[in-house]
Amino acid sequence: MPIPAHPSAPEPNALLTGERDGYRLKWKNDGTDYPAIWEAFRRGELSGPSLSRPRRRLFRETRLVEAGGRRFLVKRDWHVEKRLEKRFLYWFMRGTRYSRLIEFVNRAVGHGCNLVQDIYFVAEKMDGNTCLEAWLIADFMPGVPLERRDVAVWADELGRTVLKIHEWGLACNDIQPYNFIRTDQGVIKAIDMDMSSPVVVCQVNDLWRMRSLFGLKAPWRGGPLKRFLWAVIGVRNFVRSYTRRLRGRPNGL
């Protein structure tokens, strides 16, 4: 399927917005009509292999599709966030996890960041501040996903990647080996990021995960707020770990 061109807008690579079929849309203005790709996928004109992890297939599905000689990841998420604190955060931050993600990634990529998966399109069906269903079109980044056994070998490079991502005003917020890929050049890049909390909170979450999972003690880059959050999130992590052990559920990867 050829990629349709979208009418030009005054600012290249800015985010365009719109509404369609009860969804609110955001997409990158780079000359490609991403809403048309989304609609073609929904009509069944585009398809591809599933890349979803088995345990998430009940409420999230990711497929690799090709359009106009390019490969994209098309993700559908119909997991309704029921936690009150998350719904309050979405209201407070005036955006859900996906609408915030495309904004932050678009800004960072526009300033030269090349260590994260680019996001091209987001569609969200909303009920007030609750997202009932979301779609996302992202760049397909060729590489080898990291596995648990790779952590010891690539831990230092992984740590440098995460800290560099922080410098671009981003965060992973879900540090697991399979959320990173290694390119043929040996560069570690982040995929499937989550910006569902304020950036500084997500970054401190990253620092804790790097320490607990990989034994990496990242240097501090931040002031008193980040140190305060480090202490608070440390207490939260301890409580979570303790309650998981009481329920007989393992911690870690």
C-alpha positions as semicolon CSV with decimal commas, in nm:
position;residue;x (nm);y (nm);z (nm)
1;M;0,000;0,000;0,000
2;P;0,151;0,338;-0,096
3;I;0,169;0,582;0,192
4;P;-0,067;0,872;0,119
5;A;0,068;1,222;0,153
6;H;-0,100;1,459;0,390
7;P;-0,158;1,826;0,303
8;S;0,135;2,029;0,425
9;A;0,111;2,231;0,747
10;P;0,309;2,543;0,839
11;E;0,547;2,371;1,081
12;P;0,719;2,049;0,961
13;N;0,718;1,761;1,208
14;A;0,474;1,939;1,437
15;L;0,192;1,730;1,579
16;L;-0,140;1,758;1,401
17;T;-0,465;1,690;1,584
18;G;-0,814;1,586;1,486
19;E;-1,113;1,370;1,565
20;R;-1,247;1,070;1,375
21;D;-1,499;0,795;1,454
22;G;-1,515;0,896;1,820
23;Y;-1,136;0,900;1,862
24;R;-0,914;1,199;1,922
25;L;-0,602;1,186;1,708
26;K;-0,246;1,316;1,720
27;W;0,006;1,246;1,446
28;K;0,340;1,369;1,318
29;N;0,332;1,611;1,028
30;D;0,611;1,460;0,820
31;G;0,426;1,422;0,489
32;T;0,263;1,087;0,567
33;D;-0,110;1,048;0,631
34;Y;-0,089;0,824;0,935
35;P;-0,466;0,840;0,999
36;A;-0,513;0,675;0,658
37;I;-0,274;0,393;0,757
38;W;-0,466;0,346;1,081
39;E;-0,799;0,330;0,900
40;A;-0,661;0,085;0,643
41;F;-0,543;-0,142;0,924
42;R;-0,881;-0,127;1,095
43;R;-1,054;-0,218;0,766
44;G;-0,828;-0,522;0,729
45;E;-0,639;-0,385;0,427
46;L;-0,312;-0,401;0,620
47;S;-0,200;-0,690;0,836
48;G;0,113;-0,849;0,970
49;P;0,257;-1,086;1,230
50;S;0,182;-1,032;1,596
51;L;0,471;-0,918;1,816
52;S;0,277;-0,915;2,143
53;R;0,405;-1,094;2,448
54;P;0,168;-1,380;2,538
55;R;0,063;-1,250;2,877
56;R;-0,050;-0,917;2,730
57;R;-0,253;-1,044;2,438
58;L;-0,574;-1,022;2,638
59;F;-0,572;-0,643;2,632
60;R;-0,285;-0,531;2,404
61;E;-0,190;-0,633;2,055
62;T;0,109;-0,519;1,847
63;R;0,155;-0,608;1,480
64;L;0,429;-0,543;1,228
65;V;0,289;-0,398;0,904
66;E;0,440;-0,263;0,584
67;A;0,311;0,039;0,393
68;G;0,485;0,228;0,116
69;G;0,809;0,036;0,162
70;R;0,830;0,124;0,531
71;R;0,767;-0,100;0,830
72;F;0,560;0,016;1,124
73;L;0,441;-0,123;1,453
74;V;0,066;-0,085;1,499
75;K;-0,040;-0,125;1,860
76;R;-0,392;-0,148;1,999
77;D;-0,449;-0,113;2,373
78;W;-0,792;-0,164;2,525
79;H;-0,675;-0,195;2,887
80;V;-0,886;0,050;3,088
81;E;-0,689;0,218;3,366
82;K;-0,905;0,186;3,681
83;R;-0,660;0,310;3,943
84;L;-0,781;0,641;4,085
85;E;-0,430;0,783;4,121
86;K;-0,357;0,723;3,752
87;R;-0,685;0,877;3,643
88;F;-0,609;1,179;3,861
89;L;-0,263;1,206;3,706
90;Y;-0,410;1,201;3,355
91;W;-0,643;1,483;3,454
92;F;-0,363;1,678;3,626
93;M;-0,118;1,635;3,336
94;R;-0,391;1,695;3,074
95;G;-0,298;1,390;2,876
96;T;-0,295;1,011;2,885
97;R;0,011;0,789;2,861
98;Y;0,005;0,776;2,478
99;S;-0,079;1,139;2,406
100;R;0,205;1,244;2,638
101;L;0,441;0,988;2,489
102;I;0,404;1,115;2,131
103;E;0,456;1,475;2,245
104;F;0,770;1,404;2,447
105;V;0,923;1,168;2,190
106;N;0,847;1,404;1,901
107;R;1,021;1,689;2,085
108;A;1,327;1,480;2,171
109;V;1,362;1,329;1,822
110;G;1,327;1,676;1,672
111;H;1,630;1,782;1,874
112;G;1,841;1,488;1,764
113;C;1,761;1,200;1,998
114;N;1,813;0,868;1,816
115;L;1,806;0,621;2,106
116;V;1,429;0,577;2,129
117;Q;1,150;0,443;1,915
118;D;0,983;0,724;1,720
119;I;0,605;0,759;1,759
120;Y;0,405;0,873;1,456
121;F;0,038;0,846;1,547
122;V;-0,193;0,809;1,848
123;A;-0,572;0,761;1,853
124;E;-0,764;0,752;2,181
125;K;-1,129;0,688;2,258
126;M;-1,207;0,879;2,575
127;D;-1,479;0,875;2,838
128;G;-1,401;1,184;3,040
129;N;-1,046;1,131;3,170
130;T;-1,061;0,755;3,109
131;C;-0,909;0,611;2,792
132;L;-1,125;0,320;2,678
133;E;-0,913;0,223;2,378
134;A;-0,591;0,351;2,223
135;W;-0,403;0,295;1,899
136;L;-0,040;0,380;1,831
137;I;0,176;0,370;1,517
138;A;0,549;0,363;1,586
139;D;0,874;0,315;1,402
140;F;0,998;-0,041;1,358
141;M;1,355;-0,044;1,486
142;P;1,561;-0,336;1,354
143;G;1,775;-0,507;1,612
144;V;1,793;-0,793;1,857
145;P;1,577;-0,762;2,171
146;L;1,777;-0,807;2,488
147;E;1,712;-1,113;2,700
148;R;1,779;-1,180;3,065
149;R;2,108;-1,349;2,991
150;D;2,228;-1,036;2,803
151;V;2,197;-0,806;3,104
152;A;2,537;-0,883;3,256
153;V;2,713;-0,832;2,922
154;W;2,536;-0,511;2,820
155;A;2,459;-0,357;3,160
156;D;2,702;-0,064;3,127
157;E;2,584;0,023;2,776
158;L;2,225;-0,009;2,892
159;G;2,291;0,230;3,179
160;R;2,450;0,487;2,947
161;T;2,152;0,464;2,714
162;V;1,903;0,525;2,994
163;L;2,095;0,825;3,129
164;K;2,125;0,970;2,779
165;I;1,750;0,929;2,731
166;H;1,700;1,122;3,056
167;E;1,910;1,407;2,916
168;W;1,659;1,435;2,631
169;G;1,375;1,480;2,882
170;L;1,246;1,125;2,841
171;A;1,224;0,812;3,055
172;C;1,165;0,442;2,997
173;N;0,955;0,383;3,312
174;D;0,939;0,010;3,241
175;I;1,297;-0,113;3,237
176;Q;1,299;-0,476;3,133
177;P;1,547;-0,644;2,896
178;Y;1,284;-0,698;2,627
179;N;1,210;-0,324;2,614
180;F;1,555;-0,260;2,466
181;I;1,714;-0,370;2,139
182;R;2,076;-0,399;2,032
183;T;2,152;-0,281;1,680
184;D;2,413;-0,434;1,448
185;Q;2,647;-0,154;1,558
186;G;2,608;-0,258;1,924
187;V;2,399;0,045;2,019
188;I;2,130;-0,012;2,283
189;K;1,800;0,163;2,206
190;A;1,475;0,184;2,403
191;I;1,136;0,068;2,275
192;D;0,789;0,053;2,432
193;M;0,838;0,342;2,672
194;D;0,578;0,461;2,922
195;M;0,531;0,828;3,020
196;S;0,222;0,780;3,234
197;S;0,361;0,983;3,528
198;P;0,550;1,313;3,554
199;V;0,886;1,287;3,383
200;V;1,092;1,323;3,702
201;V;0,896;1,038;3,864
202;C;0,950;0,817;3,559
203;Q;1,322;0,894;3,563
204;V;1,358;0,805;3,932
205;N;1,168;0,482;3,861
206;D;1,432;0,412;3,598
207;L;1,715;0,471;3,845
208;W;1,562;0,233;4,097
209;R;1,506;-0,037;3,834
210;M;1,862;-0,002;3,708
211;R;1,985;-0,055;4,062
212;S;1,752;-0,339;4,162
213;L;1,762;-0,535;3,835
214;F;2,106;-0,463;3,695
215;G;2,307;-0,352;3,997
216;L;2,382;-0,018;3,831
217;K;2,427;0,282;4,059
218;A;2,366;0,567;3,819
219;P;2,522;0,906;3,900
220;W;2,278;1,168;4,028
221;R;2,163;1,425;3,776
222;G;1,907;1,635;3,955
223;G;1,837;1,837;4,264
224;P;1,652;1,791;4,593
225;L;1,324;1,693;4,426
226;K;1,480;1,390;4,261
227;R;1,648;1,288;4,586
228;F;1,319;1,322;4,773
229;L;1,142;1,108;4,511
230;W;1,423;0,853;4,535
231;A;1,346;0,808;4,905
232;V;0,968;0,797;4,858
233;I;0,980;0,553;4,568
234;G;1,230;0,341;4,761
235;V;0,978;0,301;5,042
236;R;0,705;0,219;4,790
237;N;0,924;-0,043;4,624
238;F;1,005;-0,202;4,959
239;V;0,635;-0,230;5,046
240;R;0,556;-0,375;4,704
241;S;0,838;-0,629;4,732
242;Y;0,729;-0,734;5,081
243;T;0,364;-0,778;4,985
244;R;0,462;-0,974;4,673
245;R;0,666;-1,213;4,886
246;L;0,370;-1,257;5,121
247;R;0,157;-1,354;4,820
248;G;0,424;-1,592;4,695
249;R;0,497;-1,387;4,382
250;P;0,859;-1,347;4,268
251;N;1,030;-1,011;4,226
252;G;1,270;-0,906;3,955
253;L;1,265;-0,983;3,585
